[in-house]
Amino acid sequence: MRALMVVIFLIFCFPFGAPAQDKGQTNGDDSLRPVFEGRYAAMKAAMAARDGKAISEILAPDFISEDASGQKESADTMIQEVLALPKDPLKVSSTTILSIKVSADSATVDQRYDMKTTKAGPDGNKRDVELIAVSTDTWIKSKDTWLLQRTVTNQMDYSANGKLLVHKVHP
């Protein structure tokens, strides 16, 4: 059960998956969509490979992750948690960019992360698990590269077999 809670905590602290291709939901500055889709895809690949160096290269030096409960953690803490996670070959995830707002060398990206997998429940029976997180990410441009400076999870829903078990909204 502790491993499941760590996975849930890490996912809603730092939800990333492959960018979804649903372009109908975006507003704001869409010209940078391919750039941010690439950055989210690179983060997903680095996390899946448990590559701490590659993860850190996507993050700004002062990176902060704030979960739906308002708790904050640094890049080092987040990376150590990712490296400690067991791999889940059944996990399927995607990130849909909802909006992009750019101001000079910073950008605010609202995104929705959707993750599905199958896990054994406390009774040993398999159950379908889904986690949906809506976050606001702040990116800064350093030279020619966009770095993730902050991610705030605004809402997180965790369901098993279609039943909502956890619903958190950022204070």
C-alpha positions in Angstrom: 0.0 0.0 0.0 2.9 2.4 0.8 4.3 1.9 -2.7 0.9 2.8 -4.2 0.7 5.9 -2.1 4.2 6.9 -3.2 3.3 6.4 -6.8 0.1 8.5 -6.4 2.0 11.2 -4.6 4.7 11.4 -7.2 2.2 11.3 -10.1 0.2 14.2 -8.7 3.3 16.1 -7.8 4.8 15.7 -11.2 2.3 14.5 -13.8 3.9 14.0 -17.2 3.1 11.7 -20.1 3.3 11.8 -23.9 1.6 14.9 -25.3 -1.8 14.1 -26.6 -2.7 15.3 -30.1 -6.1 16.9 -29.2 -5.5 20.4 -30.4 -9.1 21.5 -30.1 -8.7 22.3 -26.4 -5.9 24.9 -26.6 -6.1 28.6 -26.4 -3.5 31.4 -26.1 -0.2 31.2 -28.0 -0.3 28.0 -30.0 2.9 28.7 -31.9 5.0 27.0 -29.2 2.8 23.9 -28.9 5.3 21.6 -30.8 8.1 22.9 -28.5 6.3 22.1 -25.3 4.9 18.8 -26.6 8.6 17.9 -27.2 9.6 19.0 -23.7 6.8 16.9 -22.1 7.7 13.9 -24.3 11.4 14.3 -23.3 10.4 14.4 -19.6 8.2 11.3 -20.0 11.1 9.4 -21.7 13.6 10.5 -19.0 11.3 9.5 -16.2 10.5 6.1 -17.8 14.2 5.5 -18.2 14.9 6.6 -14.6 17.5 8.9 -16.0 18.1 11.5 -13.3 20.6 13.5 -15.4 18.1 13.8 -18.4 15.3 14.8 -16.0 17.5 17.5 -14.4 18.4 18.9 -17.8 14.7 19.7 -18.4 14.3 21.5 -15.1 15.3 25.0 -14.1 17.8 25.3 -11.3 15.1 26.6 -8.9 12.5 24.1 -9.9 9.6 23.5 -7.5 6.8 21.0 -7.7 3.6 21.8 -5.7 1.1 19.0 -5.3 -2.7 19.3 -5.0 -2.3 19.6 -1.2 0.0 22.6 -1.5 3.1 20.6 -0.4 6.3 21.6 -2.3 9.4 19.7 -3.3 12.6 20.5 -5.0 14.0 19.0 -8.2 16.5 16.8 -6.2 13.7 15.3 -4.1 11.4 14.7 -7.1 14.2 13.1 -9.1 15.2 10.8 -6.2 11.5 9.7 -5.9 11.3 8.9 -9.6 14.5 6.9 -9.5 13.1 4.8 -6.6 9.9 4.0 -8.4 9.4 0.5 -9.8 8.7 0.4 -13.6 5.1 -0.3 -14.6 4.9 -1.9 -18.0 1.1 -1.6 -18.0 1.1 2.2 -17.5 -0.3 4.3 -20.4 -0.2 8.0 -20.0 -0.7 11.2 -22.0 -0.4 14.9 -21.4 -2.9 17.2 -23.2 -1.8 20.9 -23.4 -4.9 22.9 -22.6 -3.5 26.4 -23.0 -0.2 28.2 -23.6 0.4 31.8 -22.6 3.8 33.4 -23.4 5.3 36.6 -22.0 8.8 37.3 -23.2 11.0 34.5 -21.9 8.4 32.7 -19.7 5.4 30.6 -20.6 2.5 29.3 -18.6 1.1 26.0 -19.8 -2.1 24.5 -18.4 -2.1 20.8 -19.0 -4.0 17.6 -18.2 -2.3 14.4 -17.4 -4.2 11.1 -17.8 -2.6 7.8 -16.6 -4.1 4.3 -16.7 -2.7 1.1 -15.5 -3.7 -2.2 -13.8 -2.7 -2.9 -10.2 -3.4 -5.5 -7.6 -5.8 -4.3 -4.9 -5.5 -5.0 -1.2 -7.5 -8.2 -1.8 -5.1 -9.3 -4.5 -7.6 -8.8 -7.3 -6.5 -6.8 -10.3 -8.2 -3.4 -10.7 -8.1 -0.8 -13.4 -6.6 2.4 -12.0 -6.8 5.9 -13.5 -5.2 9.1 -12.4 -6.1 12.5 -13.9 -4.3 15.6 -12.9 -4.7 19.2 -14.1 -1.7 21.3 -13.6 -0.3 24.7 -14.4 3.4 24.7 -15.4 5.7 27.7 -15.6 8.5 27.4 -18.2 11.4 29.8 -18.6 13.6 30.3 -21.6 17.3 29.9 -20.9 19.3 30.7 -24.0 17.4 28.7 -26.6 15.9 26.0 -24.3 12.7 26.0 -22.3 13.2 24.8 -18.7 10.4 23.8 -16.3 10.6 26.2 -13.4 7.4 25.3 -11.5 4.5 22.8 -11.7 1.4 23.2 -9.6 -1.2 20.5 -9.5 -4.6 22.2 -9.4 -6.7 19.1 -9.3 -6.1 15.4 -8.9 -8.6 12.5 -9.3 -7.7 8.9 -8.6 -10.1 6.1 -9.5 -10.1 2.3 -9.3 -12.5 0.2 -11.4 -14.3 3.4 -12.3 -15.0 4.5 -8.7 -13.5 7.8 -7.6 -11.3 7.1 -4.5 -9.4 10.4 -4.2 -10.4 13.9 -5.3 -8.0 16.8 -4.4 -8.2 20.4 -5.3 -5.3 22.8 -4.7 -6.1 25.1 -1.8 
